[in-house]
Amino acid sequence: MAPALATNPDTTPAMPPPPGQVSNLVDPPSQGYATVIAVVLYMVIATPCVVARLYTRAVVHKKLWWDDWSSVLALIGLYGFCCIPLIGLQYGFGVDEWNVSQSHLQEFNKLFSIIEIVARISIFFTKLSILLLYLRYFCPSGARRGWIFYSTLFVIAFNALYCIALVLVVRLQCVGQPQAVVQAGTCINHYLVLVTASAINVVTDLLILLIPLIAVWHLRLPQRRKLGLLLVFAVGGLGCLASVARLAYQVPEASNKNQTQILTLVSLLALAEHVIGIVVGCMPLWPALYRHLFPRRHSSLQSPQSGSLWKRTIGHVTVRRRPDRWGSSSALVTETERGVGEEREMERVGDKDGTSEAIKERPSGSTAK
């Protein structure tokens, strides 16, 4: 018998088309334009936020810390993450799998394996920048270390170990597999990696959201001011929603064989989650940047009657490095407008259960005991 003719992977569809459709390997319908627009939009949103953060820290605060450098690494990772789908447009990103050749599907799988690694590392630095920001705000050097400090360190360590574990899983799944399977990139269980990553992301995002909310909740502040601080940190809930949305999309689509389309959308959802994390990590610096860029407008809004919504709600919150009796957080200072000439100092003071805080007010210029 004559040997069966080998199929050409460059001209053979990666999967049979659905009934009533024909494979098109020459000029297939594609979501390429939408992918390009989304990727460019993500970079346009994230870049100014990080630049504004660095400018505020370097020029206004005169000091950069590890959370700022982590945001830079997160932005670099975002650029790398965004470039991979753009490269993958020629290999099936945004194209139905029956319109993708077998050879292009192999390249698609290899690129998506790279995405899984780059995304995990870059998202780790995004979360690290937020968690280090918590340490800088709530746990400065000299303060006794309490639950906020150790909770934040736990989440940092958990994210680091999880990132390392996922990268090793992606890199080692093909060890010992036949060469043909390795070259095809099919030795990696993308579904298992993605669902696991999404589920853990939901948990870590929830922890990152709860740490500052619990800390602020125990501040003895005027209700409006406490609500304002809670709203600022609650913006981090957008990251949780993005993680939940990605997980909710992936689970029902696990049995869908049109993986080139599914994984493309999963990549865009992961990018959205990444960008939200970068923006959330930069938001606490925006008021200081506004006061620096528009000092006259800021000073014109300093009377209690005409104060801005931001000032009326949460005031001007800064951090004073001073150990407190509560155990973990620095003293937070709320400064009212200079025209009023009064400084309100909010010090974290432990009560009987060690969880609540009191406000201590004194006129500016007085000497602390």
Order of alpha helices (4+ residues) and beta strands (2+ residues): alpha-alpha-alpha-alpha-alpha-alpha-alpha-alpha-alpha-alpha-alpha-alpha-beta-beta-beta-beta
